[in-house]
Amino acid sequence: MEKDIILGIIESHCKIQQDKKCLACSDTYKIAEKLKINVSDIGKLCNENGIKIIGCQLGCF
């Protein structure tokens, strides 16, 4: 699947907090499962596009 399509799906789940796009960690897992891709791939796309992952289930973010 193309990065642009995945990014669009990620952005559709984002919320805006303090003028920054944020994505809940739990949503990363749901998206990864739905698209059958690794959660780390979603994390990389978020980092590359300035999307902050919030509420990390592992305490990493």
Secondary structure, 3 states (H helix, E strand, C coil): CCHHHHHHHHHHHCEEECCEEEEEHHHHHHHHHHHCCCHHHHHHHHHHCCCEEECCCCCCC
